[in-house]
Amino acid sequence: MDSSASQTPTVSQRDQWMVEHRIFQIYDFFGGLPRKAQSAMLELQRENHMEYLIKGLKRLEPSFSVLDANRPWLCYWILHSIALLGECVEPELEDNVVDFLSHCQDPNGGYGGGPGQMPHLATTYAAVNALITVGGERSLSSINREKLYMFLRRMKDPSGPFRMHDAGEIDVRACYTAISVASFLNILDNELVQNVGDYIVRCQTYEGGIAGEPGAEAHGGYTFCGFATMILINEANRLDLAGLLDWVAFRQGKECGFQGRTNKLIDSCYSFWQGGVFALLQRFHSTLDEQLALPHSGEGDCTNDSQKTGLNASCPVNLNSIGYNFIKQPAETEPLFHSLALQQYILLCGQDIEGGMRDKPGKGRDYYHTCYSLSGLSGCQYSSAEDEDSPPLPSAVMGPYSNLLEPIHPLFNVVLEKYYEAHEFFAMS
Amino acid sequence: MHGRPRTAPKPEDSADSAAKAEKLRSLQSQFLSNHHNKIYTKEALEVNAKLLEINPEHYTAWNYRKLTVEHRLSESEPDPDSVKSILREELRVVESALKQNYKSYGAWHHRKWVLNKGHSSIDHEMGLLDRFQKVDPRNFHAWNYRRFVAALMNRSEVDELQYTTDMINTNFSNYSAWHNRSILLSNLLKTKVEGFFPKEKVLNEEYELVHQALFTDPDDQSGWFYHLWLLDQTVKADAPVLISSWPAHDSNLILSGDRCLDDCYLSAFNTFHSDSGKIPLILYFNQAVEGVNSSTISVESVFNTKGELSWKPLSTNNSETAQVWVTHLNYPEEKLHSSEAYPVEVRVGHSQGIISSSGFRYNQPSRFAFKVFVRSVEKDPAVHDGEMISWGDENFLLYEAPPQESNPLVSLDQLNIKDYHEQTSSMWRAETIANEIALFRELLSVISCKIGKLTLARLLVAHDTLLSPCAKKMVHSEEVIKLYSDLMKLDPPHFQYYKDEYSLVLLQQLTFSRESLLRYCFRHRDGASSFISNSICLRLNNLSLSRMGSIERLLWVQMLDLSHNELQSIEGLEAMQLLSCLNLSDNKLSSFTALGPLILLKSLKALDVSRNEIGLHSIDTTRYLCSSPLSHTEEIDWNRDEIVTGDVNLRNYWEAFLIFRGLHLTQLDIVGNAIADEKFKSFLVKIVPTLKWLDGGELH
């Protein structure tokens, strides 16, 4: 074999080596420290993170102006990070957020990227999650659910999937944000669900992960979105789950973090997108079992005439209760990824000790990575806990136990306590 | 949201960026005011363009442009030049927006919209893409757009393939290029485009290409993934094939209506007892198929008079697709006591309808035939079901097959009943695999690399499988076993995977020939006097198996000892429809879910699962990997009165309930599992009324 074909490394290889080198330097340094110093190095810098987050909520530096069409996202990233840390913001700031998001709400339903902008599914998801994270009557009742439902219907393409916005692109993100919001707000129905599953099934690639659109490569963010959507519409069985598990298991690198796609550099935000897929897998099967074993008497006859699609067709399920039942199930399994290693990566490589989190060493901090690193970290910490009420064992939490964050609902990525509050609120109204 | 430039601001920049932000704010409010007042003038468009060039994420601004374009086009309809110039301007704005942020969904989408209006040329778009794909060869927006343009403008897939070649030559780590290549090639091969037929020639070139990547840097992931895809293209048999059946072709089956006495001139392998006069007929395909029914399978037999046979897929996930299918032939009771021979002929796939799950048709009609000898044997009144099977070693004697006895493995290979019209293609496969094997041996002689070892092992297995119809033994099994043993040491995180593969190869080796198989065949002392109708026990115990395999060669087995292994799953065992006694003791089965395949074994009478890990872990990882029995929606007659008794907690036991309630066990051993406390045992007695012995003790 012609091994002299090209001895010069490719750009990707050089990048990969540099990242590995940098990360292993950190780990080596860490490994050489005395225990006490190690523990200090692993500590989550709560105060600094809070300072960084609050600053962003009050006033953003001008360099954030490119996010002008994504302002509800900033609200969500920051508020969710704060909630993960178990902290609150002053009532006045919360009111400001609710007011601001109300300005982003379109008179015909949905939320735009800023006041006056047209409604968009991604910013609608961000706004709804942000409002739920703020919580309370004023915040939750500011969402116009009837109009939002009409908006979702308008965004649904006749072929099944959703468009991001009027005349916008169709992809898996759009499906997730639409279904997630509808499920959260208790307005999910068969019209919205119809043929979404067909589209997502077409996006699963031969590698096992899910791509943004049919024909594209499998990708961490879309894999989370696609799988979560399929769970929410009770069609996850239609995916090749063994292939999906296989793909996601191989995305955790020897640097301990996750990569988003085959042969890409690792990035802390995939701690949530890929790690979240594991969290979903962990609870998914037990949900299935429960539906089958103890059909609720109120849900009519569970006949087995239509066995074509397995469980789904045979047993009518209340679409809006899937998210709730999902989290109420005990997670029966240990995580199938290396949870402590991932926590180590997030804390040692992703954390800016001045506050905020970053993609990888050498990159700057930002709110997006802060939100998804912390979400991923929370997922890791609770990944061995049997049910939502029992706190994780100290051995499951990397670093001092004070690193423990609030648990999240893995389908929506909202802090669990906030989820319950909202669930109750929307179930009543 | 992701991948936006994130540069930490330097102090000297901050004044500058504050000014920029101010400018942006002003553009934004001008734009919004234009938008809301429906102002579509040229000036308004310029404001909008400036905004988008700074912030391409502004999707509202993109939509405004669409409205404006529609508006202006409706004004200047008849003038082709102004139409052109309007659309050209849109392309320009998109391009400069992309320069600002080449991951902007809105910008790429706007460009698609313009192109759908029939503007721009393929050269222009390809030129643009080349520039962006050079900057970031993994940018999936650009790849998606590329596929869009190629489809819209009918760019030939051959040219697109050449593009991936160029990309790979520049940077073989670019998995996006490899991925697109696999999509394009699949299409080109399927449609047999000129230059892409025969498939063999094309794939050979692909191997050469991927070798360069693999051999330059064996640590790079991209090439290996592509190689795996290639290997799959090489060995996968598209059309489904019948690989095994029970009864086997040319076999003489002895069906006895009563207990079969130790009758040494009968073939022990082919004796089958049935009280009901039913014998199973099992078809084992090389892949999951659907459409097995009485119109695709014809069964000719004197007794097949009760109308159409009903075929059942042996699938644990309740799908209509399965690799193994079963039906039952009925022998009227009055005939069971005569001594006659009845020929049965089975024709498979003479009419169309059997289709693989990937959509390929069964296209090699085949037939097999066997004879059923019905034996009348006087029932010995002293013998009844009242005895317990004991699995102790002292009960087993190595089976010595009488020389004239029919070989259990003879004609197991249904492959010889199909004709090989694919001669050249299969020769090419063997040759290609052999080449690859040589190459990877060479690579491994230079460096040690895990993925290289794994690939070599897979190649060797593929090679042996291809040759198996004619080969006398598995040529490479020793080498493969050695490779997997190495890998278990080298790569502990993936130990279990290697162990599973190791087990499969070991089982192939053990079951491959009559000689090797007979070393594991034993005669059970109580054979004739209990409910096993032939006295041969296949003992695959103490082999440290973590998984069961080669089941297509073991369909005849009625008594199976898999104890003292490391089994975590018994997937596949559902095909062994004749099984009546099964020993799974001293394994690593960790839940009842893992016993799912047993639900389909209707003749199982004695089961030993003692000393496993059921109930030990609250964790049940098998569920991820095996299809769960719970997706198997056989009617669940959840009659609460039936089981809700005393303080038995349904929730804890319902998995056990689902498994055992469908079985008619008379003997069960479950001792030595964390779950097996007194409460659980009393629950078992309730849900399995047929049970006579539990953990060695007689009930009632």
Interface residues (C-beta under 8 A of the other chain):
Chain A: M1 D2 S3 A5 S6 Q7 P9 T10 V11 S12 Q13 Q16 E61 P62 S63 S65 V66 L67 D68 A69 N70 W73 G112 G113 G114 G116 Q117 M118 H120 A122 M164 H165 D166 A167 G168 E169 T205 Y206 E207 G212 E213 G215 A216 E217 H219 G221 N237 L241 A242 L245 R261 T262 N263 K264 C269 L281 H285 L288 D289 L292 A293 L294 P295 C302 N304 Q307 K308 G310 L311 S314 P330 E332 T333 E334 L336 D359 K363 G364 D366 Y368 E386
Chain B: M1 H2 R4 R6 T7 A8 P9 S14 S17 A18 K20 A21 L24 R25 Q28 L32 H35 H36 I54 N55 E57 H58 Y59 T60 A61 N63 K66 N101 Y105 G106 W108 H109 K112 W113 R138 F140 W143 N144 R147 N171 F172 S173 N174 Y175 S176 H179 S182 I183 H211 Q212 F215 T216 D217 D220 Q221 S222 F225 W229 N317 N318 S319 E320 L439 E442 L443 S618 I619 D620 T621 R623 Y624 L625 S628 L630 S631 T633 E634 E635 I636 W638 L650 R651 W654 E655 L658
